[in-house]
Amino acid sequence: MFMRQKLWAISGVVAFALLGSASAQERYPSRPIKLVVALGPGSGADALARMLSDYLRDDLKTELIVENKPGAAGVLGGDFLAKSKPDGYTLGVFHASVLTTAAAINPNLPYDPLKDFTPLAHVGTNPLALVVSTTSKWNKLDEFLDEARKNPGKIGCGLIGMGSHSHFNLELLRIDSGAEITRIPYSAGTGAVIIGILGGHIACTSLTWPAVVGQIRGGKFRALAVTSTIKEFPQIPTFAESGFPRASLEVFYAIFGPANLPREVVGRLVPALEKAIRDPKNEASLEKMGFSVSYEGPAKLSERIAHELAVVREVAARVGVKHD
């Protein structure tokens, strides 16, 4: 009789422990979540992280703290997340370079973009645009490309850096069109490129839509093509519509965790992120920031990364782009 009572007591303790463990898992999150941004304050990824933190605070019933870890085109932030504990309390709000172009140009990347992260949600993109001054003679992309073919190397296109998405998209256009466009890197960034066009020092640039939309609205720049349709300017053709479907790279933004996030954590985060991204108010706010919002779940996001990584690696090998 005593042994039977003892066994019952032990069984009760085990059952209670198992229930406690399950309860602890169900309570995720039970403490603040860190959102790591691989760019500095004021960047698109930073603005996105802060918007998500405000929305998710109520849904997840916990604080979300944005922490900026800029450096090496996002590699420092990517490495930090890859080495973080996979418990759901450290997530990354990353731009595409962390996963694709950085890997294409840097053979010594400290993480594997396909193996070291758990994809959670694709938020949207910053479309890219090929723009010229409104004082230029080119009104259409085919006119611009014809000129570049007839006068190889005579047209200079400003870039914010070799190995960026805007650079790779220009390379895809050059390869597929046969146009010899001279790439002119500007280490001082977007502002210097814009001044270069306004001053007539360069003929064109390939930049993200948020970087050029102000000059387009102000009548200073003319967009010859964009990577995807812009709601405000539906008359601007896409590269695909102009006959160059491969020139469709865009700077995507997405949410990740470290590799091997527990299933219950993913199951809590994914629907919460989808709800936040699809919320009409959030979508409108993101569009005002220059995002083209397009939610994708983990599977589609994984496919996106693998496809883009293959494309940029091929281009990098072909044109000889590599890490300095």
N, C-alpha and C positions, 0 to 999 in steps of 0.2 A: 504493500500500500504506500509506504513511504517513497519507494523508488518511482512508482507511478506518479505521485504528486510532484516529485522532483523533475521528472521528464516533462510533465505539463508546464511546470514553471519555466523550464529551459525553453520549451517550445514557445511560450508566451513572450519571453525576452527576445528570441530570434524574430518572431513575427513582428513585434513592436519595432525592432531595429530595421527590418525590411520596410515596414510602413514609413518609418522616419526617413529612410533613404529615399523612398519614392516621393515622399512629401517634399524633401529638400530639392529633388530634381524638378518637381512641378512648380516650385516657388521661383524658378529662374525668371527674371533676375531678382536677386535679393540684395544687391549692392550696386553702386554706380557703374556705368559702362563707359569706357574710354573710347572715343572716336579719334583715331589717328589720321591726320591729314598730311600727305606727303609733300605739300606745298605750304608756303607762308600765309600769314593772315591777309585777307583781301582777295585771295585767289578764288576761282570758280569753285574748286573743291572745298575750300574753307567756307564759302557762303552756303554751299549745299549742306555741309556737315552741321552748320549752325541751325539751318532751317529744319533739318531732320531731328536734331536734338530737341528743339522746341516742340515738335509734333509728337515724337515718340515718348517724351517724358510722361504724358498722360496715358498713352496706350500701354507702355511697359511698366508703368508705376515705379519708375526709378529715375535718377538723374543721369544725364548723358553729358560727359565732359569732353570738349573738343581740345585736342592737343596737337599742335603743329610740329612736324618733324621734317622740315624742308632740307633739300640738299641733293646734289648729283642727279637732277632731273627726276626726283622722286625715289631714287634707289635707297636712300637712308631710311625713309619711312617704310618702304617695302620690306627692307631687311629687318626693321624693328618688329613689324607685325609677324613676319615669317618665324621669328624666334620667340614670339609671345606664347604664353600658356594658352592652349586651346580650350578655354572654359566659357567663352562667350562674353567675357568682360573687357576684352580688347578687340576692337574692330577697326578696319581701315576704310576710309573714304578716299578712293584713289582715282586719278586720271589715267588715261590709257598708257602713257609712257612707262609707268611703273611695270606694266605687264608685257608690253610689246616692243616698242622702239628701243627701250633701254636694253632689252635682251638681244635685239638684233645687232646693236653696235658695240656691246660690251661682252666679250667672251668670258670675263671674270665676274659676272654678276653673282652676288653672294646668295642668291636664292633661285629656285626654279619656278617660273611664273605659272606653270601648269600643275605642279605637284605640291607647292608649299603654301597654298591658300585654299580656303573654302569659299567659292563664289556664292553670294547671297542674293544680290539684286543689281540689275543694270538700271540706272536712273535715266540717262539720256546722253546727248552728245552736244558738242559745239561744232556745228558745220564749218567747213573750210571754204574760202572763197579766193578766186584769182581776180585781183582788182588792178585797175589802171587809173590814171588821172582822167578826169572828165575833159581835160584839154588834149588828150591823146587822140590819134586818128582812128583808133580801133573801137568799134562799137559792138563787135561780135567776136566770139572765140575763134572762129575759123579765119577771120581776117588777121587776128594776132598770130595764129599758128602759121599761116601762109607766109607772113613777113619773116617769122623766125626760121622757116625752112629756106627761104630765098637768101636770107642774110645770116648764115650760121654764126652764133656767138655774139651777134651785135645787140641783142636785146638782153638787158640785165634785170634780173628779178631778185629783189631783196628778201632775205630769209632771217628769221630770228635765231637760227642755229642749225648747223648740219646735224641731221639725225632726228629732227623733230617731225611731228606728223605733217606739218605744212610743207616741210622739205620732201618727205617721202611721197606725198601726194603729187607734188610738182614733178618728181622723178617718174612717177607712173605716167603722168601726162606726156613728159618728154619721150619716154620709151615707146609709148603706144602711138604717138603722133609723128614721131621722127623729127620733131622741132628741136633745134639746137639753141636752148635758152641758157644763158650764163647765170649761174647761181652766185649771188653776192651776199655772204653772211654778215650780219650786223650783230656784234657782240653786245652792243648797248641795249638791245631789245626792241620791242614793238614800236615805241615812240620814235626811235631813230629811223626805223624803216618808213614810217608814215611821213616823217619830215623829208626823207629821201625822195619819196614820190612827189610830195607837194613842191619840193624844190627842183624837181626835174632831174635829179641825180641818178635815179633808176626808173625803169619803165613800168615795172609791175611788182606785185608781191603776192605771196600765198600766205594767208593768215586766217585765224579763226574768225568767224562771223562777229562775235562781240567786239573784236579789236578794230573792225573796219566799219561797222554799221553806222557809227556816228558820222563818219566822213561821207558815207553814201547818202544818209539822210540830209546832210548839209550840202549835197551837190558837188563835193570835191572829188569823190571816187566813183568809178563805174565798175560794177561787178560783171565780168565776162562769163563766169560760170560759178556754180556752187555745188557742194557735194550732195546736198539734199534740198528739197523745196523749202523756201523761206515764206512763211505765211504772210508777212508784211510786204514782201516783194515777189509775188508768184510769177511775175514776168521774167525773172532771171532764170535762164535755163540751167539744168544740172549738167554735170560732166557726162552722165549717162545719156541724157537726152541729146547731147552734142556728139555722141558717138564714142565716148571714152568711159565705159562702165567701170573699169578697174580704178579709175581716179576717184574713188569714193571713200577714202580714209577720213575718219572724223575722230576728234578727241572725245572718247567716251568717258563717262564717269560711272563708277560702280562701287558697291559695298562688298567687302570681303571679311572673312575671319581667317585665323591661322588654319593650317591643314588639320583635318581630323576633329572638327567641331562635333560635339555630341549631337546625336540625332534630335534629342528633345530640345536642344538649344536652337538648332536650325529650324525645327518645327515651330518655335515661338517667334523667331526673328523674321523669317521669310514672309508670313502673312502680314506682320506688322509693317514691314518695309513696303510691301506691295500697297497696302492701304494708304501709307503716307505718300508714296509717289503718285498714286492715282487720284488723290484728293484734289478736286478741281481748284481749290484756292492755292494749294502748293504748286500745282501744274502751271497756273497763271503766273505765280511769282517766279518760277524757274524760267518760264518763257521770257519774262521781262528782263531776266539776267542774261538772256542769250542762249539758253539751253533749248534743244529740241528734245522734248520729253518722250521717252519710249521705254516703258517698263519691260524688263525681261527677267524671268526667274533663273535659278541656278543653272539649269541645263542649257538654256539658250545662251546665257552669259559665258559658260564654258566653251560652247561652240564658237562664239564670237572671238574669244581670246585666241583659241587655237588657229582659227582662220586668219586673223589679222597677223598673228605672230609668223605664220608661214609666208604671208605676203611680204611683210617688211624684211624678213630675213633674206628672201629671194632678191629683193631690190637692193638691200645693203651689199650683198655679195656681188651683184651685177655692177653696181656703180662704185664699189670700193669704199663705202662709208664704214668707219669703225671708230671706236672710243679713243679719244686722245690720251 
